[in-house]
Amino acid sequence: MTPGQPHSALHRWIVDGIEEDIARIVEDGARTFHVPCSLLPDGVREGQVLTVVRTGDEGAGVRLEITIDAAATEAARSAAQADATRTIALIGRRDEGGDVIL
């Protein structure tokens, strides 16, 4: 990057959990870190997908624009529900009875 030239990056954050007003974030499916909820959009909840645009230029600081991506959140929820349904159906076909299902 050339000094003074604006730089932009797009990231996808998933709110993996919230405890004591601290959100556990999974960034781009690769790394996990913690962020105070006060730095996130109002009303953010576990399971939501956030779109993060990072802009700035070298030496001048950066700006993060964090928005809740409702469409991506719904798509992720639907995919998780479909996976759970498939898993339950698969377990049901293999279950030979008994008190414990593994």
N, C-alpha and C positions, 0 to 999 in steps of 0.2 A: 504494500500500500504506500502511496506517495504521501509524504507529510502534508498535512492540511487538507487532504482530500477526504470528503465524507465517506464513511463506510457504513454499510447496512447489513444486518444478518437477521434471518427469520428462524425462530425456534418454536417447538411445540412442547409445552409443559403439561404434565398430567398431575393433578393434585391427588397424591397417593394416600394421604392421611392428614388429619389436623389434630394436634394435641396441644393444649394450653396455649392456644392462639399462635402456634407455629405450624406451618404447612410443610409437609414432606413432599418434595417435587421430584418427578422423574423427567429429565430433560432429554428430548429426542430419543427416548427409549434406551439411553445409554448410561447416564449418570444420575445419581440421587443427591439432593442437597436440601437444606432447610431454609425457609424464608418466613419472616414474621408476616402474619396475615394482614397487618396494617399496610404492607407494601403491595398487596394484591387487590383486585377489584372488590368492592363491597359485596358481601353475601356469598363469597366464594365457598364452595362445598367440596367434600371428598368426591373423587370420580370425575370432576369437571376437567375439560381440556381447555388450556389457555394458549392463545397465540401471543408470542412475544416478538416484538420488533425492536432490535437493538440498533441504534444509530449514534453516530458520533465520529469525530476525527481524532487522530492521534494527538495526545497531549491536551486536548480541549475538553475531555470528559465524554461521558456517554449518556444516552437517554434510552430508557426502556419504556415501550408502550405495551401494556399487558391488558388483553381483553379476553373475556370468556367466549369461547367458540361453541355456541349452542348446537350447531349442526354436527360438529366433530364429537361433542359430548354424547349426543344422541346416537350417533353411529357407533361409538365405542360401547355404549350401554347395550345396544342391540346385538353387537358382535359377542359381547360377554354373555348375554342371555342365551344366544344361540349355542355357544360353546357349552354352557351349563346344561342346556336341554339335551344336547348330543351326549354329554358325559353321563347324565342320569339315565338316558335310554340305554347306553352301552352297559352300564353297571347293572341295570335291571335285567338285561338279557343273560348276564353271567351269574346272577345271584342264585345260589342253590338253597337258599333258606338260611335260617339261623338268626342270631340276635345282632351280629356285627357285619357291617358292610365295609369292605376295604376297597 
